[in-house]
C-alpha cells in the first residue's frame, strides 16, 4: 500500500548514464530531478522551465555549428 506522504514519481527520460524524473509532492508542488552520474540536480517548476529554455538554446547553438 502506498504512503500518501510519499511523492509520486515518474521517469521523464533516461539513458545509460543519465536520468530525468519528476516527483508530485504531497503538498501539491512538482519537483524535477536530473541525475548526471554522481550529481543530482533538483528543480522547482519555475527553475525547470528556465533550465529547459537553456537546454533548447544549447541545442540550437550546437545545430548551427
NORFENZI-V998187 format. One record per backbone hydrogen bond with DSSP energy under -0.5 kcal/mol. NH is the residue of the N-H (numbers start at 1). CO is the residue of the C=O. If there is no record, write none. Layout:
[[NH;CO] [NH;CO]]
//
This chain:
[[4;2] [6;3] [8;24] [9;7] [10;22] [12;20] [13;20] [15;18] [19;35] [20;13] [21;33] [22;10] [23;31] [24;8] [25;23] [25;29] [28;25] [31;23] [32;43] [33;21] [34;41] [35;19] [36;34] [36;39] [37;17] [37;35] [39;36] [41;34] [43;32] [45;30] [48;44] [49;45] [50;46] [51;47] [52;48] [53;49] [54;50] [55;51] [56;52] [57;53] [58;54] [59;55] [60;56] [61;57] [62;58] [63;59] [64;60] [65;61] [65;62]]
//
